[in-house]
Amino acid sequence: MSSRQQRQRAASRAPRTNAPPRAPEPTGLAARPNPARIAVYTGLAVLGAAVGVAGTLVQAALFPGGLILALVASAGLFYGGRVLTGTQLGALAPAVGWFVVVVLLLGGRSEGDYVFGDEIGLALFMLGSMAVAVMCATMARLPDPANDSRPPGA
């Protein structure tokens, strides 16, 4: 069968419509805002602020164990936001909430004292949490286990 006959055959099976082709839907930042997604990102930012406050108090009060607990909590939130939304913004939204609260608490009060206990805990908490936020936001795409037909461990 010649290629011309194949094309005629394929064209005869295709549905015919007189509708003009539609423009593709915009994606990314040009897409229409989704209220549910905005609510999720706002909730993640509020959770980030709460983890920032709790981490600040715990790491200052219970140094070495509190610092580890605060870092694990922030890492869990950043990674959980990434997995929940499947986007980089899912890790960045709680990181922004965390960062704003920690910077505000770092400012101190008019009496001269501030929430952070010592300089080493402060540096490790801030740098460690920021590093985890960057790692979670820049990691490769998450695997899709629903489309994976291989058995586990293979």
Legacy VTK file of the C-alpha trace (Angstrom):
# vtk DataFile Version 3.0
C-alpha trace
ASCII
DATASET POLYDATA
POINTS 154 float
0.000 0.000 0.000
1.445 3.365 -0.948
1.820 6.221 1.487
-0.829 8.175 -0.406
-3.394 5.449 0.136
-2.460 5.239 3.814
-2.994 8.979 4.239
-6.368 8.835 2.489
-7.396 5.941 4.680
-6.323 7.740 7.858
-8.093 10.916 6.755
-11.311 9.042 6.104
-11.370 7.713 9.683
-10.621 11.046 11.329
-13.659 12.987 12.548
-14.295 16.117 10.579
-15.169 19.310 12.334
-15.373 22.839 11.083
-14.319 24.299 14.417
-11.191 26.446 14.358
-8.239 25.125 16.360
-8.160 26.259 19.971
-5.252 28.141 21.450
-3.348 26.141 24.066
-4.098 26.856 27.713
-1.444 29.018 29.405
0.794 27.278 31.931
3.059 28.359 34.764
2.708 31.940 35.944
0.488 32.798 32.968
-2.150 30.249 34.007
-5.356 31.271 35.727
-4.892 31.315 39.537
-6.312 28.315 41.354
-7.897 29.295 44.725
-7.253 25.869 46.246
-3.559 25.993 45.375
-3.283 29.534 46.761
-4.867 28.345 50.020
-2.416 25.430 50.241
0.594 27.712 49.730
-0.728 30.213 52.268
-1.286 27.411 54.786
2.247 26.148 54.195
3.622 29.655 54.793
1.696 29.894 58.076
2.996 26.456 59.099
6.507 27.646 58.224
6.034 30.626 60.526
4.829 28.350 63.337
7.793 26.006 62.887
10.093 29.048 62.891
8.718 30.262 66.221
8.767 26.791 67.787
12.234 26.037 66.437
13.582 29.316 67.741
12.300 28.636 71.241
13.284 24.957 71.321
16.797 25.379 69.942
17.531 28.160 72.431
16.126 26.276 75.419
17.422 22.748 74.848
20.733 23.141 73.063
22.026 20.311 71.164
18.820 18.213 71.311
16.524 21.167 70.720
18.608 22.290 67.776
18.372 18.856 66.183
14.625 18.757 66.822
14.166 22.215 65.276
16.196 21.269 62.193
14.287 18.007 61.722
10.955 19.836 62.054
11.879 22.443 59.469
13.273 19.788 57.108
10.092 17.737 57.469
7.917 20.755 56.700
9.927 21.830 53.662
10.076 18.326 52.220
6.428 17.665 53.088
5.382 20.831 51.263
7.379 19.714 48.235
5.750 16.262 48.231
2.256 17.613 48.947
2.227 20.063 46.061
4.751 18.402 43.769
6.263 21.799 42.964
9.288 23.782 44.050
6.979 26.446 45.404
5.668 23.847 47.844
9.062 23.874 49.564
9.593 27.612 49.206
6.264 28.746 50.706
6.992 27.351 54.202
10.596 28.530 53.880
9.401 32.098 53.306
7.120 31.953 56.360
9.966 30.464 58.420
12.460 33.087 57.217
10.198 36.075 57.941
9.516 34.923 61.497
13.138 34.081 62.274
14.346 37.463 60.982
11.693 39.248 63.052
12.683 37.294 66.153
16.346 37.973 65.467
15.699 41.702 65.645
15.331 41.622 69.399
13.441 43.848 71.741
14.014 47.400 72.907
15.476 46.098 76.194
18.372 44.580 74.262
17.643 40.874 74.703
16.483 38.549 71.969
14.987 35.076 71.650
18.052 33.198 70.444
20.201 31.685 73.178
23.773 31.519 71.909
25.558 32.363 68.693
26.434 28.777 67.716
22.849 27.576 68.027
21.658 30.617 66.105
24.089 30.071 63.255
23.422 26.330 63.024
19.656 26.789 63.150
19.555 29.503 60.512
22.128 28.063 58.121
20.928 24.487 58.550
17.294 25.313 57.901
18.138 27.535 54.953
20.299 24.785 53.445
17.502 22.247 53.848
14.996 24.639 52.257
17.273 25.138 49.252
17.859 21.384 48.930
14.139 20.633 49.019
13.336 23.370 46.512
16.027 22.367 44.027
15.816 18.591 44.165
14.885 16.668 41.042
11.297 15.799 40.240
9.706 13.316 42.578
9.190 9.825 41.153
5.635 8.853 40.262
5.032 5.454 41.859
1.639 4.995 40.117
3.288 4.796 36.702
6.123 2.535 37.827
5.357 -1.016 36.679
8.502 -2.554 38.185
8.220 -4.465 41.442
9.690 -2.725 44.509
13.439 -3.157 44.808
13.922 -4.185 41.167
LINES 1 155
154 0 1 2 3 4 5 6 7 8 9 10 11 12 13 14 15 16 17 18 19 20 21 22 23 24 25 26 27 28 29 30 31 32 33 34 35 36 37 38 39 40 41 42 43 44 45 46 47 48 49 50 51 52 53 54 55 56 57 58 59 60 61 62 63 64 65 66 67 68 69 70 71 72 73 74 75 76 77 78 79 80 81 82 83 84 85 86 87 88 89 90 91 92 93 94 95 96 97 98 99 100 101 102 103 104 105 106 107 108 109 110 111 112 113 114 115 116 117 118 119 120 121 122 123 124 125 126 127 128 129 130 131 132 133 134 135 136 137 138 139 140 141 142 143 144 145 146 147 148 149 150 151 152 153
